[in-house]
């Protein structure tokens, strides 16, 4: 399973890096594969561990803020056992015939 999450504290201003860093630390310490991007973080692992991690991230932000907005997108496949973090990008690059910016 891969899941993209974004955990945002509401009412904490416009510079949120210090809050996001606390969540990324939890993700990093989880041992799951992940990629941070400008709009969220994509996490890969078995569904139970990914869902548990999402809940930990959301709850941590609730400790830091009175209101939290969390979005989650999930892609889970039974037919392929590959690293989807890499596979999805490589498949598009193959179709385009070139390596994309990362």
C-alpha positions in Angstrom: 0.0 0.0 0.0 1.1 3.6 -0.6 -0.6 6.5 1.1 0.0 10.2 0.7 -0.7 12.2 3.8 -0.8 15.9 4.6 -1.2 16.9 8.3 -1.8 20.6 8.7 -2.3 22.6 12.0 -5.0 25.2 11.6 -4.5 28.6 13.2 -0.7 28.4 13.5 0.2 31.0 10.8 1.7 30.5 7.4 5.1 29.1 8.2 4.4 25.6 9.2 7.8 23.9 8.7 8.4 23.4 12.4 5.1 21.5 12.8 5.6 19.5 9.6 9.1 18.5 10.8 7.7 16.9 13.9 5.4 14.7 11.7 8.2 13.9 9.3 10.3 12.8 12.3 7.6 10.3 13.3 7.4 9.0 9.7 11.2 8.7 9.4 11.5 6.8 12.7 8.7 4.4 11.6 11.1 2.5 9.4 8.7 2.6 6.5 9.8 3.9 3.1 8.6 7.4 2.3 9.1 10.4 0.1 8.5 13.9 1.3 7.2 16.4 -1.3 6.1 20.0 -1.2 2.4 19.0 -0.6 2.6 16.0 1.6 4.4 12.7 2.2 4.0 9.4 0.4 4.4 6.4 2.7 4.8 2.7 1.6 4.2 -0.4 3.7 1.6 -3.0 4.8 -1.8 -1.4 5.4 -1.8 -2.0 9.2 1.5 -0.2 9.7 0.6 2.6 7.3 -2.8 3.3 9.0 -1.2 3.1 12.4 1.4 5.7 11.3 -1.2 8.0 9.9 -3.1 7.9 13.2 0.2 8.7 15.1 0.9 11.6 12.9 -2.6 13.0 13.2 -2.6 12.6 17.0 0.8 14.2 17.3 -0.4 17.3 15.5 -3.5 17.4 17.7 -1.1 17.7 20.7 0.4 20.8 19.0 -2.7 22.5 17.7 -6.4 22.9 18.7 -7.5 22.0 15.1 -5.9 19.7 12.5 -6.7 19.1 8.9 -5.4 15.7 7.6 -5.8 14.4 4.1 -5.1 10.9 3.0 -4.9 9.3 -0.4 -4.5 5.5 -0.6 -3.4 3.2 -3.5 -3.4 -0.5 -2.7 -2.9 -3.3 -5.1 -3.1 -7.0 -4.7 -1.7 -7.9 -8.2 1.8 -6.4 -7.8 4.4 -6.9 -5.1 6.8 -4.1 -6.1 8.1 -0.9 -4.6 5.3 1.3 -5.7 7.1 4.5 -4.6 9.6 3.9 -7.4 7.6 1.7 -9.8 4.9 4.3 -10.5 7.4 6.9 -11.5 9.5 4.5 -13.5 6.4 3.4 -15.5 5.6 7.0 -16.5 9.2 7.7 -17.4 9.3 4.6 -19.6 6.2 5.8 -21.4 7.7 9.2 -21.9 11.1 7.8 -22.9 12.9 10.1 -20.5 13.8 10.6 -16.9 11.7 13.2 -15.1 12.7 15.9 -12.6 12.5 14.7 -9.1 
